């Protein structure tokens, strides 16, 4: 597909349909109704995303016991997240390219095996060097289980209710956020942090790997049996070079970095933050699980809203929520009700950000190079996920409080809101063929 560079890329917003199932932006010409098998794949993606995020959402309960036993600072304990973010920044575009060429299935199976092995192996860490080396193994598996892999599979199979389908799949991150800290906290309390890593890694492999082997078929039926190297040629959308040069790509990548840097710093350090306010471990993990519960609800709500309304507006509203959470944290009175409200605000933001970015990518870029372009955006997201918690830990180590982090997050989130709110109308596919 060649794009006339003299032709405007967007139509007027007033020309966009906003009703249920509106298909603004790039869409394939062969749309058909979704089948039970298609939605079954969405459920497998839900489990995949649940497993893929345990390294992040389970880390909070580990920070204090690992730091105390090993004699490390909180920043040193959470430094493994930086390795994952750096690996993702470097590898995410390549993983996206492989997904475009070979499909998600092979990537997900290999990633699951490496990732779960690495999580289990963290139980054997005896020094900070070995700790980081094992996190490097986790990072190798993690980059092959990023949202690019799962969202590409969903986008290839679901068209009419793509926003809802992505929301359903991404509830996996909310499930992980709700269950991982509780499971980790319970096992740590009863058997220690080393056993907890073994339980998480082994359990995740036993849950996900059979589903991938038996049910994860990411390409639609009409494309099976075709030359996978040429599969993208029949899809509508921007080429890799066109997408990477676009202002929309830069905006989405920067917004993804800023919102995840901000939100994940709050998520990972929410348990130790509450413990610093004299909450017990059980109370803190229970409140942290509210983030996950809210995330699940927010995924579904956001998915429906993305199908119904102009997605940049939906994204901007959701992205603004951490500002209110940080304002409340700056004046936190130590009450359970206030802590729960903060958790809900954080969870609602987490429940919208990747959904919105994936949906916007599919509409603005199309499916021709979706894996590569969204994979590159995922790299920026991963950089934020890694640097946010590490920065929050370093700020606490330097100042003895998380207050400066809250002051930093507010303007960063405000910038991300402006970036997505001003994206404009979806591209007019018919004018660009």
N, C-alpha and C positions, 0 to 999 in steps of 0.2 A: 504494500500500500504506500503510495507516494502522497505526500501532503504538499499542497500548493502553499508556499511560504508567504504569498501575497494575500492569502485568504485568511480572515480572522478565525481563530481557533474556537471561540466561544460565541454562543448566541445570547440573546437577552434573557435574563432570569425570568422575566415575565412570560417568555415563550415556553418555559419548562412545565410539563405536567407534574403535579405534586400528589396525585392520588395514589392509592394502593397499587403496587406493581408497576408504577411508572418506570420506563426504561430509558431515562436520559443518559447521555454519554455513549461510549462504545458498547455495542451489544452484537453478538453473533446473529446471523440471519436465520439460523436453523433452530430457534428456540422451540422447545417442546416442554410438556408438563413433566414435573419431577416424579420419580417413582419411589417406591418404598426402599429399593436398594440405594438410591441416591441419598435419601435421608438416613439410611443405615450407615453410610459412609460418614455423614455429618456426626453421628454419635461416636464412631471410632475416632474421629478427629477431636471430639470432646475429651475422650480418655487420653489421647495423645498429648493434648495441651495440658491436661491435669498433671500427667507425669513430667512433662517437660519443664514445669515451673517449680517442682519441689525443691530444687537447689536454692531458689530464691526465697520462697515463702516459709520453708522450714528452718531457714538459717537463724531467724531471730532467737528462738529458744536455745540455740547452740552457743550464741555469742558469749554469754557470761560464763557458763561452765567450761568451755574450751579455753577462754582467755585466762580463767583462774587456774586451771590445771597446767596449762602450758606456759604460763607467765607472759602472755602476749597482750598487747593493747587491743582494744576493740577494732581499731583500724587495721591492725595486722591480721586479726581473725577473719575479717570480712574482705581481705584483699583478694581472695580467690574470685570474687565477683568481677574485679577489674580484669583478671585474665580472661574470663568469659566474654566480657564486653569487648576487649581488644581482639580476641579471636573472631568474634562475630563481625566486627567492623571489617576485618580483613577478608574473612571467608564468606560472609553473607551474600555478596554479589555473585560469587562463584557457585554457591549452593543454589541460588535462584536460577542461574544459567543452566545448571544440571537438571533442576526441576523442569524448566521449560523444555529441555531436550529429552529427558528420560522419564519424566513423571515423578511423583512424590513417593511412590511405594518403596523403591530401592533405597532412597535416601533415608526415609523414616525407619526402616528396619535396621540398617547399619547404625544409625544414630541412637536408636533405642538400646542396642546391645552395648555400645561404648559408654553411653551416658550412665546407664544403670550400674555397669561395672565400676565406673569411676566413683559414683556415690557410695557404693559399698566399700570401696577401697579407702575412702576417707577415714574409716574406722581404724586404720593401721598407721596413721600419721604419727611420727615420733619426733619430728623437728619442723621448724617453719619451712625449711627447704622442701622436705618431703610433702608437707601440707600443700605448698604451691604447685609442686610437680603433679600431685594427684588432681588438684583442681584443673591443671592443664588437660588431663585426660577427660575430666568432666566437660571442659570447654569444647573439646573435639566432638564429643557426642552432642552437646547442647546446640552447636551451630547447625547440626543436621536435624534438629527438632524444633527449630524456630517457627514462628507463625507463618512464615513464607511457605513452608512445606504443607501445612494443613490448610491455609487459606487458598493456596493455588488449587488444591484438590477440590475444595468446596466450590470455588469460582468456576472451575471447569464443568462441574456436575449440576450446579444450581444456578438458574438464571432469573426466574420470575420472582422469587422471594430470597434473593441473594443476601440482603441485609439481615433478614431473620436467620437464615442458615448460618451466616458467619457469627451472629450473636449466639446461637445455640452452641456452635462449636467452641466459641471462646468462653462459654460458661465454665469450660475446663479450668481456666486460670482462676476463676472464682472458687470452684470446688477445691482446687489445690490450696488457695489462700485460706479457705475455711478449715480444711482438714489437716493440712501439713503441720501447722504449728501445734495443733492439739495432739496429733499422733506423736510428733517429735517430743513435745513437752512431757507426755505421759511416759514414753519409753525412757527418756532422759531421767525422769524422776525415779523410775523403778529400777532401771538397769544401766544407766550411764549413757553418755553421749556416743561412745564408740558403738555400742549395741544399736543405738538409734539409727546411725548411718547404715548399718547392715540391714536393719529392718526396712528402711526406706528404699534402699537400692534393690534388694531382692524382691520385695513386694511389688515394686513398680515394674520390674521385668516380668514377673509372673502374670501381672494384670494386662500389660499392653502388648507384649510380643505375640501371644497367640491371636489377638484381634487383628494385628497387622498382617500376619501370615495368612489368616483365613478370610478376612473381609475387606481389607483395604485395597480397593481397585479405584484409582483416582481418575482415570480417563473415562469420558463418556462413551457409551456403547458405540456410537457412530464412528468414533476415532480409533477403536481397537482394530488391530490388524494392519494399521497403516504404518508407514515409515516414521518412527518417532522423531527422527532428525528433521523431517519435513512437516511435522504436525503443526508447528506454529505458523506455517505459511498460509493456512486457510483461516487463521484467526484475524479479527479486526483489531486495530490499535496502533500505537506508536512503536517504532523501532527502538532499539536500545539507545542509539545515539540521539534520536529525537527526544526521548523521554529524559535522558540525563541532562540535556541542554535546556529543558523547559523550566520556567520559573515555578511551576506547580511542584515539580520534583524537589527543588531546593526548599520551598516552603514546607512541604510535608516532612522532609527529612529533618529540618531544623526544629519544627514543631514537635516531631516525634522524640528527638533528643531531649528537648527542654522539659516536656511534660513527664517523660519517664525518669529523667534525672531527679525531678522534684518529687514525684509521687513515690518512686521506689525507695528513695531515701527515707521517706516517712514510713513506708510499709515495713521494711526490714528492721528498722530501729524502733518500731512501735512498742514491742514487748519490753526491751530494756528502758525505753523512755518511761513507760508506765511503772516499771520496777523502781526507777529513780524517784517516782512520786509515791512510793511506799505501797504499791500494789503487789500482792503475792503472785508467784509464777502462774498458778492456776487461774487467778482473776485476770492477769494480763493476757494470757493466751486465749481465754474465753472472749475477752473484748477484741483481741486481734482477729478472732474468727469472724466477728461481725463484718470485717472488711471483705472477707471471702463471700459471706452470705449476700451482702449488698452487691458485690461484684456480679454474682450470678443473676440477680434480678436486673441489674443495670445492663448486662449483656443483652438480655431478651428485650427489655424496653428500648434500648438504643437501636438494636437491629430493626425493630418495627418502625421506629421513628425515621431511621435512615431510608427505609423503603417508602415512607409516606411524605417526608418533607425534604427541603433542600439540606443536604448533608453537612455542608460547611457551617450552617447555623446551628444544627444539632451538636456538632463537634465543639464549636466555640462555647456553647453553654456548659457542656459537660467538662471541658478543660478548665473552666473557671473555678470549679468547686474546691480544689486544693487551696486557693487563696483564702476562702472562708475557714477551712480547717486550720491553716497556719495562724490566722488571726485569733482563733479560739485557743490554740496552743500557746500563743504569746500571753494570754490572760487565763491560763488553765488554773482552775481552783481545786483540782484533785478529786472532783466528784465523779462517780461512776456514770451518771447521766451525761455529763459533758464529754467524758472519754468515749462513750458509746456514740454520741453524736458526731464526734470527730472521726471515729472509725467508719461511720456510715458515709460521711462526705468523701473520705479517701477511697472507700470501696466503690462509690458511684463513679468517681473519676477513673479508677482502674478499669471499671466495667465498660467504659466508653472509648478509651484512647486507641487501643489496637483495632477494635471493631471499626471505628471511624476511619482510621488511616488505611486499613485494608480496603474498605468499601470505596473510599475516595480514590485510591489508587486504581481500582478496577474500573471506575467510571471515567476518570480523567485519562488513564493510559490505555485502557482496553486490555485484552487478554494476549495479544501477540507476544509481548515481552514482559508479561505481568510478573513472572517469577524473578527475573533479573532486576526489574525496577523496584518492586516491593521488597525484594531481598536486600537491595541497597538501602532502602529506607529502614528495613529491619536492622541493618548494621548500625545506623544512627540511633535507633531505639535501644539496641543492646548496649551501645556506648553509654547512653544515659542510665540504663539499668545498672551497669557496672559501676560507673563513677558516682552515681547518686548515693548509694549506701556507703561506699568507701569514703566519700567526702563527708557524709554525716558523721561517720565514726571518727574521722580525723578532726573534725570541728569539735566533737565532744572531748576528744583527747586533749586538744589545745586549750579549750575554754572551760571544760568541766560541765558544760551544759549544751543543750541542743538549740538554745534560743537564736544564736546567729544563723543557724541553718534555716529556721523559719523565716527570718528576715531576708535571706537570700532567695528563698523559693518564691516569695510573692511576686517580685518583678519578673522572674524567669517565666512563671506561669502566665503572667499578663502578656508577655511577648508571644507565647505559643497561641494564646487566644486570638490575638490580632492576626497572626499568620494564617490560621484556618478560616477565620471569619471573613477574610478579604479574598478568598480564592476565586470567587466569581462563579459564572455558570459552567455547567458541564460542556465538553466539546460537542459540536454538532457532527455526528458521524456521517450523516448523509451528504454534508457539504464537503467532506474531505476524502471521499472515495475516488 
